Amino acid sequence: MARGKIRFTLGEKMRIVKQAYTVPGNTKPTAREYQIQPVQIRTWKKALGSLPQEVLARFVDRKPNIQILLPGVYDHLVEHID
């Protein structure tokens, strides 16, 4: 049942966690829908809870901003590309 090495973006993880915890007892059905283990959703919930709110706010219905996620790397990449 596992999907292998499928990677979810932070925004996708946030939507999956929200879907799983909107209704009590919805974690297992949500996990089945995305073909992942329920423990993965619980792990994401815990990890998302430890992220600063300004980082999470950038991912609500938006594409990720690489400057926030990787500030030092972003500057280096821009310098390298120029």
QUIKADA-V454867 format. One record per pair of residues at least 24 apart in sequence whose C-alpha atoms are under 10 Angstrom apart, sorted by the first residue. I is the first residue (numbers start at 1). J is the second residue. Records with the same first field share a line. If there is no record, write none. Layout:
BEGIN
I=J + J
END
This chain:
BEGIN
1=32 + 34 + 35 + 36 + 37
2=32 + 34 + 35 + 36 + 37
3=34 + 35 + 36
4=35 + 36
6=35 + 36
9=59 + 63 + 64
10=44 + 48 + 56 + 59 + 60 + 63 + 64
11=56 + 57 + 58 + 59 + 60 + 61 + 62 + 63 + 64
12=59 + 60 + 61
13=40 + 41 + 44 + 45 + 48
14=41 + 44 + 45 + 48 + 56 + 59 + 60 + 61
15=59 + 60 + 61
16=41 + 44 + 45
17=41 + 42 + 43 + 44 + 45 + 46 + 48
18=45
20=45
21=45
END
